[in-house]
Amino acid sequence: MSRILITGSLGAVGLPLWRCLQDRGHDVHGCDLRQSDLSNYDRCDVADYRLLASLFDEHEFDIVYHAAAEFGRNNGERHYEALWRTNAIGTKNILRLQEERRFRLVVFSSSEVYGDWPHIMTEEVLDEHPIKQMNDYAITKWVNELQVLNSAARFGTETVRVRLFNTYGPGEYYTPFRSVICVFIYSALHGIPYSVYLGHHRTSTYVDDAVRTLANITDNFVPGAVYNIAGDAYHDIKSVSDLILEKLGKDDRLVTYVPFEEHNTKDKRTDAARARADLRHEVTVGLEEGLERTIAWQRATYGAG
């Protein structure tokens, strides 16, 4: 049994990860920005070093999953002060405590770090090729990875980096800044116009598959490793919108089709072979089934459609 902290533990990935690790018998503690009545939980802003340090004064952890972040490209453009404070300063705070307390760390990066890379996104691409990240959110996630590498080189800290690819599913509450699948479903259910960018492709990952692989890191921790955690559904954005509308019995009269979105990665095609080999990563929920489950959850949660 490991003593584990999850930052961002109330998030769309953090909360199911918490449940998964608890189900495996680990002693799991969570922290996030919101108040909660959950046990083993503290409200804590990772960008506030005093609050974060006090949490580590009260508890000892073997592993920290650092999922807390300001999420999303448009969110990062509109609220860039919060983006940089949480993502860069928050991660630096975690690393300073790691250097002192010597816990192992899993840092959540993003497929966004691959920026303008036009080919298959394998883990070694960023070490071998000059990449231009295309928005502040992407830049902060690459900064996080550089922070991790610098800490490991200077202080011998042990960290695994994970790059999540378009993770979606039940538990992702709507805001205009969430994943395209979340936004498309919510908008279609509520009759809200939305845009579909025709020139973009993605690799979508159902949340349960991502969480199971993340939890497996606890039992197979390889210091310095970096993993793409991704599904096997590579698709254009329009096909997802079409599937959602079909399953909801709706037409596309509220959809605006746009040829291309500036400052956004065009195609995210990846290879998750390393995660399959090291972490027993497995795709168990395909895109169509994942959409059906997510639609059902949104209907039950919002009472719409």
Buried (B, 14 or more C-beta within 10 A) or exposed (E): EBBBBBBBBBBBBBBBBBEBBBEBEBBBBBBBBEEBEEEBBBEBBBBBBEBBBEBBEEBEBBBBBBBBBBBBBEBBBEBBEEBBBBBBBBBBBBBBBBEEEEBBBBBBBBBBBBBEBEEEBBBEBBEEEEBEBBBBBBBBBBBBBEBBBEBBEEEEBBBBBBBBBBBBBBBBEBEBBBBBBBBBBBBBBEEEEBBBBEBBBBBBBBBBBBBBBBBBBBEEBEEEBBBBBBBBBBBBBBEBBBBBBEBBEBEBEBBEEEEEBEEBBBBBBBBBEBBBEBBEBEBEBBBEEBBBBBBEBBBEEBEEB
